Amino acid sequence: MMKNSSKVFLFLLLPLLAFAQWEKITIHSDASFRGLKKYKNHIWASGTKGTVIHSTDDGKTYQVQQIKGAENLDFRDICILNEKTILLMSAGLSEKGAAKLFRTKDAGKTWEIILDISLLASFLMLYSMTQIQKKAC
């Protein structure tokens, strides 16, 4: 009888232990976030208004950054190639300049546009490229 009651207690306790692993944090940004990736102790999140969040300590602290020149862009996905090289993909109408691919080689200190698509059909090419990149990321 004791073995069964111990199993039931453990079964009821497990969901509480799993819940305890989550910790709510406050991010000082009014952006909405779409992309989230982790690499070693680095966490990156991407979102609206050209906003990127980066943590170098497994989420204990975060730095919020708005990419200069990308204030009107919606970053939908992130690809982490290594600790310093990250790709950001914005989504939107290419004819309005919203389909771009950004890269940093210094862990977010500076960003450069490596692909700026201005043709409507080219957005599909960018999407296909990101699908290929997802397999690498």
N, C-alpha and C positions, 0 to 999 in steps of 0.2 A: 504494500500500500504506500509506503514511504517513497519508493522509487517513482511511482506514478504521479504523486503529488509534486515531487521535485521536477519532473518533466513538465507538468502543467505550469508550475511557477516559472520555469525557465522560458517556456513558450510565450507566456504573457509578458515577461520581462524583456525579451529580445526587441520588440518594436520600440520600447522606450530607449533602449541602448542605441538603436539606429537613429532615432530622432535626436539624441543628444550630440550626434556628430555634426549637425548643422548649427551654424552660428550666424545670426542676422548681423549684417554690417551696414553702415550708413555710407553712401557714396554721395559726395557733394557735386551733383550734376542733375540737370533736368532732362538729360538725354534718355532715350529708350535704347536698351541694348539687345543686340541680335546675335552676335558671334561670341563664342567663348572657347578658349583653348588653353591647355596647360602643357608645359614642357619643363621637366625637372622641377625646380622650385619657382618657376615663372608662370604667372597666370596673366593672360591677355583677354580683354573683352572689347568688342567694337560695337558702335551704335550710331544713332542719329546725330545730326549737327556736327559731323566730323569728329566725334568723340572716341577716344581710346582710353582704356584703363589698364594699368600695368602694375603687377605686384612681383617683387623679386624675392619675397620671403614666404611663399606658400599661402598668401592671402592675409597675413597679419596686418600689413599696411598696403595701401594702394596709392598710386599717383594718377590723377585724372588729367588728361591732355586733350586739347582741341587742336587738330592739325591745321596749321595756317593755310588758308586758301581752300579748305575743305568744309567750312562752316555750314554749307548748305547740302552737304552730301550725307548719304545714309550708308554707313559701312555695315555690310551684311555678313561678311565673313573674314576670317583671319587664317593665315597659314604661317606657322612657326617653322622656319627652316633650321634654326639653331638659336643659341641664347641671344645673339645680336641681330640676326636677319629675320625680319617679319614682313609678310605681305598683307595688305589690307585691300579688300575689294569693295568698291562702292557700287550701288545698284540704283538704277533710275533710267530715265530717257537719255539715250546717248546723244540725240540731237540737241539736248539741252545741257550737255556737258556733265552729265551725272554718272557716266559709266567710266570709272577710272580704277587703275591699279597703282597702289602706293607701296613703297618699300623703304625700310630702314635697315641700315647695316651697323647701327650703333645703339641697338636696344631702345629705339624711340627718341633719341636726342634730336635727330634730324630725319626728315621724311622727304622722299622724292617721288614724283609721278613717273612710273615706268611704262604706263600704257594709258593713253587718253583717247577714248573712242568717240568719234563724232558722227559716224555713220550708223543709221538705225539698225541695219543688219549685223553690224559688228558686235552688238550687245550679246547676241547668241554665241559668237565666237568667244567672247570673254567668259560667258557662263560655262561653255564647254571646257575652256582652259582651267577654270576653277575646279571643275569636277575632276580633271586630271590631277590638279594640285592636291585635292583632298586625299587622293590615294597616297600621295607622298607626305602629307602632313599628318 
